Amino acid sequence: MIGIYSKADTIILEKLIDDTNVGYYAAATTICNAWPIILQAIIDSASPIIIELRNVDVEGYKKRLRQLFATIFYVSVFVGIVILLFSRYAIGLIYGPE
């Protein structure tokens, strides 16, 4: 069921549009689903410092937590813009012209 659920959008698109655009969509979602590993690495590396700071300085904890959220937000916006601008080129480069 998990496999079907995760591919439901692609299955629905196959019924609505042509195979070429479904292929573009599938390739783009694969690339987009791979990059959050970077966000998880940032969160995992910052978490011990932030958790330790909570026991010592609540205001410092809040400040670092806001910084972490801002970092995640701005990295996400940057990656989203890069994907928006270079997606066709990246898909062609990674998957070839077919």
Rosetta constraint file for C-alpha pairs under 8 A:
AtomPair CA 1 CA 5 HARMONIC 6.01 0.50
AtomPair CA 2 CA 6 HARMONIC 6.06 0.50
AtomPair CA 3 CA 7 HARMONIC 6.37 0.50
AtomPair CA 4 CA 8 HARMONIC 5.84 0.50
AtomPair CA 7 CA 11 HARMONIC 6.32 0.50
AtomPair CA 8 CA 12 HARMONIC 6.14 0.50
AtomPair CA 9 CA 13 HARMONIC 6.15 0.50
AtomPair CA 10 CA 14 HARMONIC 6.17 0.50
AtomPair CA 10 CA 22 HARMONIC 6.73 0.50
AtomPair CA 10 CA 25 HARMONIC 7.70 0.50
AtomPair CA 10 CA 26 HARMONIC 6.88 0.50
AtomPair CA 11 CA 15 HARMONIC 6.82 0.50
AtomPair CA 12 CA 16 HARMONIC 6.60 0.50
AtomPair CA 13 CA 17 HARMONIC 5.82 0.50
AtomPair CA 13 CA 22 HARMONIC 6.38 0.50
AtomPair CA 14 CA 18 HARMONIC 6.61 0.50
AtomPair CA 14 CA 19 HARMONIC 6.50 0.50
AtomPair CA 14 CA 22 HARMONIC 6.22 0.50
AtomPair CA 17 CA 21 HARMONIC 6.95 0.50
AtomPair CA 17 CA 22 HARMONIC 7.11 0.50
AtomPair CA 18 CA 22 HARMONIC 6.51 0.50
AtomPair CA 19 CA 23 HARMONIC 6.07 0.50
AtomPair CA 20 CA 24 HARMONIC 6.41 0.50
AtomPair CA 21 CA 25 HARMONIC 6.12 0.50
AtomPair CA 22 CA 26 HARMONIC 6.07 0.50
AtomPair CA 23 CA 27 HARMONIC 6.13 0.50
AtomPair CA 24 CA 28 HARMONIC 6.04 0.50
AtomPair CA 24 CA 91 HARMONIC 7.53 0.50
AtomPair CA 25 CA 29 HARMONIC 6.08 0.50
AtomPair CA 26 CA 30 HARMONIC 6.21 0.50
AtomPair CA 27 CA 31 HARMONIC 6.43 0.50
AtomPair CA 27 CA 91 HARMONIC 6.65 0.50
AtomPair CA 27 CA 95 HARMONIC 7.95 0.50
AtomPair CA 28 CA 32 HARMONIC 6.08 0.50
AtomPair CA 28 CA 87 HARMONIC 7.10 0.50
AtomPair CA 28 CA 91 HARMONIC 7.02 0.50
AtomPair CA 29 CA 33 HARMONIC 5.88 0.50
AtomPair CA 30 CA 34 HARMONIC 6.42 0.50
AtomPair CA 31 CA 35 HARMONIC 6.95 0.50
AtomPair CA 32 CA 36 HARMONIC 7.86 0.50
AtomPair CA 32 CA 83 HARMONIC 7.98 0.50
AtomPair CA 35 CA 39 HARMONIC 7.64 0.50
AtomPair CA 36 CA 40 HARMONIC 6.28 0.50
AtomPair CA 37 CA 41 HARMONIC 6.20 0.50
AtomPair CA 38 CA 42 HARMONIC 6.39 0.50
AtomPair CA 39 CA 43 HARMONIC 6.25 0.50
AtomPair CA 39 CA 72 HARMONIC 6.49 0.50
AtomPair CA 40 CA 44 HARMONIC 5.94 0.50
AtomPair CA 41 CA 45 HARMONIC 6.05 0.50
AtomPair CA 42 CA 46 HARMONIC 6.21 0.50
AtomPair CA 42 CA 72 HARMONIC 7.95 0.50
AtomPair CA 43 CA 47 HARMONIC 5.89 0.50
AtomPair CA 43 CA 68 HARMONIC 7.41 0.50
AtomPair CA 44 CA 48 HARMONIC 7.61 0.50
AtomPair CA 46 CA 50 HARMONIC 6.27 0.50
AtomPair CA 46 CA 68 HARMONIC 7.51 0.50
AtomPair CA 47 CA 51 HARMONIC 5.94 0.50
AtomPair CA 48 CA 52 HARMONIC 6.05 0.50
AtomPair CA 49 CA 53 HARMONIC 6.06 0.50
AtomPair CA 50 CA 54 HARMONIC 6.33 0.50
AtomPair CA 50 CA 61 HARMONIC 5.88 0.50
AtomPair CA 50 CA 64 HARMONIC 6.48 0.50
AtomPair CA 50 CA 65 HARMONIC 6.82 0.50
AtomPair CA 51 CA 55 HARMONIC 7.22 0.50
AtomPair CA 51 CA 61 HARMONIC 7.64 0.50
AtomPair CA 52 CA 56 HARMONIC 6.97 0.50
AtomPair CA 53 CA 57 HARMONIC 5.64 0.50
AtomPair CA 53 CA 58 HARMONIC 7.10 0.50
AtomPair CA 53 CA 60 HARMONIC 6.75 0.50
AtomPair CA 53 CA 61 HARMONIC 5.32 0.50
AtomPair CA 54 CA 58 HARMONIC 5.19 0.50
AtomPair CA 54 CA 60 HARMONIC 7.57 0.50
AtomPair CA 54 CA 61 HARMONIC 5.00 0.50
AtomPair CA 57 CA 61 HARMONIC 6.08 0.50
AtomPair CA 58 CA 62 HARMONIC 6.23 0.50
AtomPair CA 59 CA 63 HARMONIC 6.20 0.50
AtomPair CA 60 CA 64 HARMONIC 6.13 0.50
AtomPair CA 61 CA 65 HARMONIC 6.05 0.50
AtomPair CA 62 CA 66 HARMONIC 6.16 0.50
AtomPair CA 63 CA 67 HARMONIC 6.25 0.50
AtomPair CA 64 CA 68 HARMONIC 6.12 0.50
AtomPair CA 65 CA 69 HARMONIC 6.23 0.50
AtomPair CA 66 CA 70 HARMONIC 6.04 0.50
AtomPair CA 67 CA 71 HARMONIC 6.03 0.50
AtomPair CA 68 CA 72 HARMONIC 6.22 0.50
AtomPair CA 69 CA 73 HARMONIC 6.10 0.50
AtomPair CA 70 CA 74 HARMONIC 6.05 0.50
AtomPair CA 71 CA 75 HARMONIC 5.99 0.50
AtomPair CA 72 CA 76 HARMONIC 6.04 0.50
AtomPair CA 73 CA 77 HARMONIC 6.22 0.50
AtomPair CA 74 CA 78 HARMONIC 6.06 0.50
AtomPair CA 75 CA 79 HARMONIC 6.11 0.50
AtomPair CA 76 CA 80 HARMONIC 5.99 0.50
AtomPair CA 77 CA 81 HARMONIC 6.22 0.50
AtomPair CA 78 CA 82 HARMONIC 6.25 0.50
AtomPair CA 79 CA 83 HARMONIC 6.04 0.50
AtomPair CA 80 CA 84 HARMONIC 6.05 0.50
AtomPair CA 81 CA 85 HARMONIC 6.14 0.50
AtomPair CA 82 CA 86 HARMONIC 5.92 0.50
AtomPair CA 82 CA 87 HARMONIC 7.75 0.50
AtomPair CA 83 CA 87 HARMONIC 5.04 0.50
AtomPair CA 86 CA 90 HARMONIC 6.01 0.50
AtomPair CA 87 CA 91 HARMONIC 6.02 0.50
AtomPair CA 88 CA 92 HARMONIC 6.13 0.50
AtomPair CA 89 CA 93 HARMONIC 6.06 0.50
AtomPair CA 90 CA 94 HARMONIC 5.97 0.50
AtomPair CA 91 CA 95 HARMONIC 5.62 0.50
AtomPair CA 91 CA 96 HARMONIC 7.26 0.50
AtomPair CA 92 CA 96 HARMONIC 4.81 0.50
AtomPair CA 92 CA 97 HARMONIC 5.51 0.50
AtomPair CA 93 CA 97 HARMONIC 7.88 0.50
